[in-house]
């Protein structure tokens, strides 16, 4: 079953799905800066565009172009920003 999620007044939208027993979402982040909390550990892969992320324990922003991946521990959170709409795949680990 697909589940549509909308966050931050529609500036972040995703479709959640499950495949082979693993949950994931595919979505788009519009231009802006956003904070996400995590319950489960996550692996984010940038599919199109570029995302900047400030990961737990890091004080500086890091660029992640299309094809790049970063992981976020469970029960934490991260900041992400985009200069233009960017697509991602989030896999729950």
Beta strands, then each sheet from edge to edge (+ up, - down):
strand 1: 3-7
strand 2: 12-19
strand 3: 22-29
strand 4: 32-38
strand 5: 42-48
strand 6: 50-54
strand 7: 62-65
strand 8: 69-72
strand 9: 76-82
strand 10: 86-92
sheet 1: 1+ 2- 3+ 10- 5+ 8-
sheet 2: 4+ 9- 6+ 7-
end
